[in-house]
Amino acid sequence: MSWRLFVVNEVQRIADQLHRAFEGEAWHGPAVMQILEGITAAQAAARPANGAHSIWEIVFHIAAWEGAVRKRLQGERGELSAAEDWPSVTDASEQAWKKTKGQLKRAHRELGDAVAEVDESRLDQPIVAGMSSVYVQLHGVIQHSLYHAGQIALLKKLTAEVERV
């Protein structure tokens, strides 16, 4: 990809991994946005596995945690209530689904912008008092997105199976 011209420090390597996990060229396979391609609002809201969150709820959750880590980089606690952590889907229309994906993209872009501003000397320091380091939090949010991308991929397959029956 042309945007990755020259990675020279650890912050840039982390930013690169954040981008790969979200948009593509990840080592493991499809990134979050690639997995979301082609999912309709009805599929996103579906619950093909008993007790599991829907794809839509997982998308809300990823966006919430990307926002929380961004806030932490900016000196806030970035703690989430249960309702913020796992928001409910209240409108399952195609328009609302498009808006949700837009919110996810915005949260990711804002996190990416905040990561770009991190001074490398901060990486080993607590992100905020009493929390793990900036380094651990940034790698954690990447791992978190990939973990949930795997769940979305499975739910996408299950939803397709249910629709075929």
C-alpha positions as CSV (number, residue, x, y, z in Angstrom):
1,M,0.0,0.0,0.0
2,S,1.3,3.4,-0.9
3,W,0.5,5.0,2.5
4,R,3.2,2.9,4.2
5,L,6.2,4.6,2.8
6,F,8.7,4.4,5.6
7,V,8.3,3.0,9.1
8,V,11.1,4.2,11.3
9,N,10.0,3.8,14.9
10,E,7.9,1.7,17.2
11,V,4.9,4.1,17.3
12,Q,4.8,3.9,13.5
13,R,5.0,0.1,13.6
14,I,2.1,0.0,16.1
15,A,0.1,2.4,13.8
16,D,0.8,0.1,10.9
17,Q,-0.5,-2.9,12.8
18,L,-3.6,-0.9,13.9
19,H,-4.2,-0.1,10.2
20,R,-3.7,-3.7,9.1
21,A,-6.0,-5.1,11.7
22,F,-8.7,-2.7,10.7
23,E,-8.4,-2.2,7.0
24,G,-6.3,-4.9,5.5
25,E,-3.1,-6.6,4.7
26,A,-3.1,-8.3,8.1
27,W,-0.9,-11.4,8.3
28,H,-3.7,-13.5,9.7
29,G,-6.3,-12.8,7.0
30,P,-9.2,-10.5,6.6
31,A,-9.3,-7.3,8.7
32,V,-12.3,-5.9,10.5
33,M,-13.6,-3.9,7.6
34,Q,-13.0,-6.6,5.1
35,I,-15.1,-9.1,7.2
36,L,-17.9,-6.5,7.4
37,E,-18.2,-6.2,3.6
38,G,-21.5,-7.4,2.3
39,I,-23.2,-7.8,5.7
40,T,-26.7,-6.5,5.6
41,A,-28.5,-4.8,8.6
42,A,-30.6,-8.0,9.0
43,Q,-27.5,-10.2,9.1
44,A,-25.8,-7.8,11.5
45,A,-28.7,-7.8,13.9
46,A,-29.2,-11.6,13.7
47,R,-28.4,-13.9,16.6
48,P,-27.5,-17.2,14.9
49,A,-25.7,-18.5,18.0
50,N,-27.7,-18.7,21.3
51,G,-26.3,-16.4,23.9
52,A,-23.8,-14.7,21.5
53,H,-23.7,-11.1,20.7
54,S,-24.8,-10.0,17.2
55,I,-22.4,-8.7,14.7
56,W,-23.9,-5.3,15.2
57,E,-23.3,-5.3,18.9
58,I,-19.7,-6.4,18.3
59,V,-19.2,-3.5,16.0
60,F,-20.5,-1.1,18.6
61,H,-18.2,-2.8,21.1
62,I,-15.1,-2.5,18.9
63,A,-15.9,1.2,18.3
64,A,-16.4,1.8,22.1
65,W,-13.0,0.3,23.0
66,E,-11.2,2.2,20.2
67,G,-12.7,5.3,21.6
68,A,-11.8,4.4,25.2
69,V,-8.1,3.9,24.3
70,R,-8.1,7.2,22.3
71,K,-9.4,9.0,25.4
72,R,-6.7,7.3,27.5
73,L,-4.0,8.5,25.1
74,Q,-5.5,12.0,25.7
75,G,-5.2,11.7,29.5
76,E,-8.8,10.6,30.3
77,R,-9.7,7.4,32.1
78,G,-11.7,6.1,29.2
79,E,-13.8,3.8,31.3
80,L,-17.0,2.3,29.8
81,S,-20.2,1.6,31.5
82,A,-21.9,-1.7,30.7
83,A,-24.3,0.1,28.4
84,E,-21.3,1.8,26.6
85,D,-19.3,-1.5,26.5
86,W,-22.1,-3.5,24.8
87,P,-24.7,-1.1,23.4
88,S,-28.0,-2.5,22.3
89,V,-29.3,-2.3,18.7
90,T,-32.4,-0.1,18.8
91,D,-32.9,0.5,15.1
92,A,-32.1,-2.4,12.8
93,S,-32.6,-0.5,9.5
94,E,-30.0,-0.4,6.7
95,Q,-29.6,3.3,7.4
96,A,-28.8,2.7,11.0
97,W,-26.3,-0.1,10.1
98,K,-24.6,2.2,7.6
99,K,-24.4,4.8,10.4
100,T,-23.0,2.3,12.9
101,K,-20.2,1.3,10.4
102,G,-19.5,5.0,9.9
103,Q,-19.2,5.4,13.7
104,L,-16.7,2.5,13.8
105,K,-14.7,4.0,11.0
106,R,-14.7,7.4,12.8
107,A,-13.6,5.8,16.1
108,H,-10.8,4.0,14.3
109,R,-9.7,7.1,12.4
110,E,-9.6,9.2,15.6
111,L,-7.6,6.5,17.4
112,G,-5.2,6.3,14.5
113,D,-4.8,10.1,14.6
114,A,-4.1,9.9,18.4
115,V,-1.6,7.1,17.9
116,A,0.2,9.2,15.3
117,E,0.7,11.9,18.0
118,V,2.3,9.6,20.6
119,D,5.8,10.3,21.5
120,E,7.8,7.1,21.5
121,S,9.2,7.9,25.0
122,R,5.6,7.4,26.4
123,L,5.3,3.8,25.3
124,D,6.6,2.3,28.6
125,Q,4.7,4.7,30.8
126,P,1.2,4.1,32.1
127,I,-1.4,5.3,29.7
128,V,-3.1,7.0,32.6
129,A,-2.3,6.6,36.3
130,G,-3.1,3.0,37.6
131,M,-3.4,1.5,34.1
132,S,-1.0,-0.5,31.9
133,S,1.5,1.1,29.6
134,V,0.7,2.9,26.4
135,Y,2.4,0.1,24.6
136,V,0.3,-2.6,26.2
137,Q,-2.9,-0.6,25.7
138,L,-2.2,0.0,22.0
139,H,-1.3,-3.6,21.3
140,G,-4.3,-4.6,23.4
141,V,-6.8,-2.6,21.3
142,I,-5.3,-4.2,18.1
143,Q,-5.7,-7.7,19.6
144,H,-9.2,-6.8,20.8
145,S,-10.3,-5.8,17.3
146,L,-8.8,-9.0,15.8
147,Y,-10.4,-11.2,18.4
148,H,-13.8,-9.7,17.6
149,A,-13.1,-9.8,13.9
150,G,-12.9,-13.6,14.2
151,Q,-16.2,-13.7,16.0
152,I,-17.8,-11.6,13.3
153,A,-16.4,-14.0,10.6
154,L,-17.9,-16.9,12.4
155,L,-21.3,-15.2,13.0
156,K,-21.3,-14.2,9.3
157,K,-20.9,-17.8,8.3
158,L,-23.6,-19.0,10.8
159,T,-26.0,-16.3,9.5
160,A,-25.4,-17.5,5.9
161,E,-26.1,-21.1,7.0
162,V,-29.3,-20.1,8.8
163,E,-30.5,-18.1,5.7
164,R,-29.9,-21.1,3.5
165,V,-32.1,-23.4,5.6
